[in-house]
């Protein structure tokens, strides 16, 4: 993990439970969680080599093992392993598959650019955190004040339209968090469930609401043309970049490294989406609906 190794390792360990650190550290890490954490913190160069080890991959995704991998380890460790192994495979790739529409894929000779994006441990941590955050999707309702009194407004973390409506009712202190989550939703859906997004599309009212939340028509700023089935993905990619940029811009300075990555993702949203697509293709595809959203699929 280079010069960022120790701080990035500490950030990873914040997400790992006792059984995770024991599994990650292996036999060299001692017999207790405290010893394992101390061992992992002390390793020169960080823990990325452990995350890609055949031993750990076999323990998490091992062929012939029955049951759900999420019954063996925490969501974060599972997705951290998936991201790191995908990055390792990308190191020798000359091209990557690219989503081109419902049930359509093409190839993109842009592997060096993707390698550059995931060279930072903070980018890889961001992607693992993102995936883990959607393993238990939040939904519910909030009460909002209207001219006719209080009314209940439903929301879902996988519904960017309903989530965008929260920007109309939350205070300034909460806006960066909502904007960040909108960016997360856009990146998650376009990276992991692009066919579902394209098939569902957005109606005129939804388009207006999303465009307003992303400032696409403020000050003469136009968004992408939306018409074909693939354009819903294009729109979310465009909006996701704007939401992340707005969230990053609203953070108090100085911005810690773990959040400064939002600015990088805002500028390279398409690269982040392609990496998630690779992770999905290699590790997540059979489990997506079960892990993230029962009933949600590309079918």
C-alpha positions as CSV (number, residue, x, y, z in Angstrom):
1,X,0.0,0.0,0.0
2,X,3.0,2.3,-0.4
3,X,3.5,5.4,1.8
4,X,-0.2,5.3,2.7
5,X,0.2,1.8,4.0
6,X,-0.2,2.3,7.8
7,X,-3.1,4.8,7.6
8,X,-4.9,2.7,5.0
9,X,-4.4,-0.5,7.0
10,X,-5.8,1.3,10.1
11,X,-8.9,2.3,8.0
12,X,-9.3,-1.3,6.8
13,X,-9.1,-2.7,10.3
14,X,-11.9,-0.4,11.5
15,X,-14.3,-2.4,9.4
16,X,-13.0,-5.9,10.4
17,X,-14.4,-8.0,13.3
18,X,-12.4,-10.3,15.4
19,X,-13.0,-13.4,13.3
20,X,-12.1,-11.4,10.2
21,X,-8.7,-10.3,11.5
22,X,-7.8,-13.8,12.7
23,X,-8.6,-15.1,9.2
24,X,-6.8,-12.3,7.5
25,X,-3.6,-12.5,9.6
26,X,-3.4,-16.3,9.4
27,X,-1.1,-18.5,11.4
28,X,1.6,-15.7,11.7
29,X,-0.8,-13.4,13.4
30,X,-1.1,-15.1,16.8
31,X,-4.0,-16.7,18.5
32,X,-6.0,-13.7,19.7
33,X,-7.8,-10.9,17.9
34,X,-5.6,-8.4,19.7
35,X,-2.4,-10.1,18.5
36,X,-3.8,-10.4,15.0
37,X,-4.6,-6.7,14.8
38,X,-1.1,-5.8,16.2
39,X,0.5,-8.0,13.6
40,X,-1.5,-6.5,10.7
41,X,-0.7,-2.9,11.8
42,X,3.0,-3.7,12.0
43,X,3.3,-5.2,8.5
44,X,5.5,-3.2,6.2
45,X,3.7,-2.4,3.0
46,X,0.2,-2.9,4.4
47,X,-2.1,-5.9,4.0
48,X,-3.0,-5.9,0.3
49,X,-0.8,-9.1,-0.2
50,X,-2.8,-10.9,2.4
51,X,-6.1,-9.8,0.8
52,X,-5.1,-11.5,-2.5
53,X,-3.6,-14.6,-1.0
54,X,-4.8,-17.9,-2.3
55,X,-5.4,-19.0,1.4
56,X,-7.8,-16.2,2.0
57,X,-9.6,-16.5,-1.3
58,X,-10.1,-20.2,-0.8
59,X,-11.5,-19.5,2.7
60,X,-14.0,-17.0,1.3
61,X,-14.8,-18.1,-2.2
62,X,-13.4,-21.6,-2.3
63,X,-14.8,-23.8,-4.9
64,X,-16.7,-26.8,-3.6
65,X,-17.7,-25.0,-0.4
66,X,-21.4,-25.0,0.3
67,X,-23.4,-22.1,1.5
68,X,-23.2,-18.4,1.2
69,X,-19.8,-16.7,1.4
70,X,-21.3,-14.0,3.6
71,X,-22.0,-16.6,6.2
72,X,-18.2,-17.1,6.6
73,X,-16.9,-13.5,6.8
74,X,-18.2,-10.0,7.1
75,X,-19.4,-8.2,4.0
76,X,-16.5,-5.7,4.1
77,X,-13.8,-8.4,4.2
78,X,-15.6,-10.4,1.4
79,X,-15.8,-7.3,-0.9
80,X,-12.3,-6.2,0.0
81,X,-11.0,-9.5,-1.2
82,X,-13.1,-9.4,-4.3
83,X,-11.8,-5.9,-5.1
84,X,-8.2,-6.7,-4.5
85,X,-8.3,-9.9,-6.5
86,X,-9.9,-8.1,-9.4
87,X,-7.3,-5.4,-9.2
88,X,-4.6,-8.1,-9.3
89,X,-6.2,-9.6,-12.5
90,X,-6.3,-6.2,-14.0
91,X,-2.6,-5.8,-13.7
92,X,-2.0,-8.1,-16.7
93,X,-5.1,-7.2,-18.7
94,X,-4.8,-5.4,-22.0
95,X,-8.6,-4.7,-22.3
96,X,-11.7,-4.9,-20.1
97,X,-15.3,-5.7,-20.8
98,X,-17.6,-2.7,-21.1
99,X,-21.3,-2.5,-20.7
100,X,-22.9,-1.3,-23.9
101,X,-26.6,-1.8,-23.3
102,X,-29.0,-4.5,-22.1
103,X,-27.4,-7.9,-22.5
104,X,-24.7,-6.3,-24.6
105,X,-21.0,-6.1,-23.8
106,X,-18.0,-4.8,-25.8
107,X,-14.3,-4.5,-25.0
108,X,-12.5,-1.4,-23.9
109,X,-8.7,-1.1,-24.4
110,X,-8.3,1.2,-21.4
111,X,-6.9,-1.2,-18.8
112,X,-3.9,1.2,-18.0
113,X,-6.3,4.0,-17.0
114,X,-8.2,1.6,-14.7
115,X,-5.0,0.4,-13.1
116,X,-4.1,4.0,-12.4
117,X,-7.4,4.6,-10.7
118,X,-7.1,1.7,-8.3
119,X,-3.4,2.2,-7.6
120,X,-4.3,4.1,-4.5
121,X,-5.4,2.0,-1.5
122,X,-8.0,4.7,-0.7
123,X,-9.7,4.0,-4.0
124,X,-9.8,0.3,-3.3
125,X,-11.0,0.9,0.2
126,X,-13.8,3.2,-1.1
127,X,-15.1,0.5,-3.5
128,X,-15.1,-2.2,-0.8
129,X,-16.9,0.2,1.6
130,X,-19.4,1.0,-1.1
131,X,-20.3,-2.6,-1.8
132,X,-20.5,-3.5,1.9
133,X,-22.8,-0.5,2.6
134,X,-25.4,-1.9,0.2
135,X,-25.4,-5.4,1.7
136,X,-28.2,-4.2,4.1
137,X,-30.3,-1.7,2.1
138,X,-32.1,0.9,4.3
139,X,-35.6,2.1,3.5
140,X,-38.3,3.7,5.4
141,X,-40.2,7.0,5.7
142,X,-39.7,10.4,7.0
143,X,-42.3,13.1,8.0
144,X,-42.0,16.3,6.0
145,X,-43.7,19.6,6.6
146,X,-46.0,20.9,3.8
147,X,-48.4,23.8,3.5
148,X,-51.1,21.2,4.3
149,X,-49.4,19.9,7.3
150,X,-47.1,17.0,7.9
151,X,-47.0,14.1,5.5
152,X,-45.1,10.8,5.3
153,X,-42.5,10.5,2.5
154,X,-41.0,7.1,1.7
155,X,-37.4,6.6,0.7
156,X,-35.1,3.7,-0.3
157,X,-31.4,3.6,-0.6
158,X,-31.7,1.9,-4.0
159,X,-34.1,4.5,-5.3
160,X,-32.2,7.6,-6.5
161,X,-35.5,9.4,-7.3
162,X,-36.9,9.1,-3.8
163,X,-33.5,9.7,-2.2
164,X,-33.1,12.9,-4.2
165,X,-36.3,14.3,-2.7
166,X,-34.6,14.3,0.7
167,X,-32.5,17.2,-0.6
168,X,-35.6,19.3,-0.4
169,X,-36.3,18.6,3.2
170,X,-32.9,18.1,5.0
171,X,-30.9,20.9,6.6
172,X,-27.6,22.2,5.3
173,X,-25.6,20.0,7.7
174,X,-27.2,16.8,6.2
175,X,-27.0,17.7,2.5
176,X,-23.4,16.4,2.0
177,X,-24.4,13.0,3.4
178,X,-27.4,12.8,1.1
179,X,-25.4,13.9,-1.9
180,X,-22.7,11.4,-1.0
181,X,-25.3,8.6,-0.8
182,X,-26.9,9.7,-4.1
183,X,-23.5,9.3,-5.7
184,X,-23.1,5.9,-4.0
185,X,-26.5,4.7,-5.4
186,X,-25.6,5.9,-8.9
187,X,-22.2,4.1,-8.8
188,X,-23.6,0.9,-7.3
189,X,-26.5,0.6,-9.7
190,X,-24.6,1.4,-12.8
191,X,-21.7,-0.9,-11.8
192,X,-23.5,-3.9,-10.4
193,X,-27.0,-3.7,-11.9
194,X,-26.7,-1.8,-15.2
195,X,-29.2,-3.9,-17.1
196,X,-31.8,-3.4,-14.4
197,X,-31.2,0.4,-14.6
198,X,-31.5,0.4,-18.4
199,X,-34.7,-1.7,-18.4
200,X,-36.4,0.3,-15.7
201,X,-35.5,3.7,-17.1
202,X,-36.9,6.9,-15.7
203,X,-40.2,8.6,-16.5
204,X,-40.6,12.4,-17.3
205,X,-41.4,13.3,-13.6
206,X,-38.5,11.2,-12.3
207,X,-36.1,12.8,-14.9
208,X,-37.1,16.3,-13.9
209,X,-36.6,15.5,-10.2
210,X,-33.2,13.8,-10.8
211,X,-32.0,16.6,-13.1
212,X,-33.0,19.3,-10.6
213,X,-31.1,17.5,-7.8
214,X,-28.0,17.3,-9.9
215,X,-28.3,20.9,-11.1
216,X,-28.4,19.8,-14.7
217,X,-30.6,22.7,-15.9
218,X,-29.4,25.4,-13.6
219,X,-27.4,28.2,-15.1
220,X,-27.8,26.8,-18.6
221,X,-26.1,23.5,-17.7
222,X,-27.4,20.7,-19.7
223,X,-27.3,17.0,-19.1
224,X,-26.9,14.0,-21.5
225,X,-29.7,13.3,-23.9
226,X,-32.0,10.6,-22.5
227,X,-33.9,8.5,-24.9
228,X,-32.6,4.9,-25.5
229,X,-32.6,2.1,-22.9
230,X,-28.9,2.6,-22.2
231,X,-29.4,6.3,-21.5
232,X,-30.6,5.7,-18.0
233,X,-27.2,4.4,-17.1
234,X,-25.6,7.3,-18.9
235,X,-27.7,9.7,-16.9
236,X,-26.9,8.2,-13.6
237,X,-23.2,8.2,-14.4
238,X,-23.5,11.9,-15.3
239,X,-25.5,12.7,-12.1
240,X,-23.3,10.5,-9.9
241,X,-20.2,12.5,-10.8
242,X,-22.1,15.7,-10.0
243,X,-23.4,14.4,-6.7
244,X,-20.0,13.3,-5.6
245,X,-18.4,16.6,-6.6
246,X,-21.1,18.5,-4.7
247,X,-20.7,16.3,-1.6
248,X,-16.9,16.7,-1.7
249,X,-17.2,20.5,-2.1
250,X,-19.4,20.8,0.9
251,X,-17.1,19.0,3.3
252,X,-15.2,21.1,5.9
253,X,-11.5,21.6,5.3
254,X,-9.1,19.9,5.6
255,X,-10.7,16.8,4.1
256,X,-9.3,13.5,5.5
257,X,-7.8,11.0,3.0
258,X,-10.7,8.6,3.5
259,X,-13.1,11.3,2.2
260,X,-10.8,13.1,-0.3
261,X,-11.3,10.1,-2.6
262,X,-14.8,11.4,-3.3
263,X,-13.2,14.1,-5.5
264,X,-11.2,11.5,-7.4
265,X,-14.3,9.4,-7.9
266,X,-16.3,12.4,-9.1
267,X,-13.8,13.0,-11.8
268,X,-13.4,9.4,-12.7
269,X,-16.8,8.0,-12.1
270,X,-16.7,5.9,-15.3
271,X,-13.5,4.2,-14.2
272,X,-15.0,3.4,-10.8
273,X,-18.1,2.0,-12.6
274,X,-16.0,-0.2,-14.8
275,X,-14.0,-1.6,-11.8
276,X,-17.3,-2.5,-10.1
277,X,-18.5,-4.2,-13.3
278,X,-15.3,-6.3,-13.3
279,X,-15.8,-7.2,-9.6
280,X,-19.4,-8.2,-10.3
281,X,-18.5,-10.3,-13.3
282,X,-15.7,-12.2,-11.4
283,X,-17.2,-12.6,-8.0
284,X,-20.7,-11.1,-7.3
285,X,-22.9,-12.2,-10.2
286,X,-24.4,-15.3,-8.7
287,X,-25.2,-13.6,-5.4
288,X,-26.2,-10.1,-6.3
289,X,-29.9,-10.2,-5.7
290,X,-29.5,-12.2,-2.5
291,X,-26.7,-10.0,-1.0
292,X,-27.9,-6.6,-2.0
293,X,-31.6,-6.4,-2.8
294,X,-33.9,-9.4,-2.8
295,X,-36.1,-9.1,-5.9
296,X,-33.7,-6.8,-7.7
297,X,-31.9,-8.3,-10.7
298,X,-31.0,-7.5,-14.3
299,X,-33.7,-9.8,-15.5
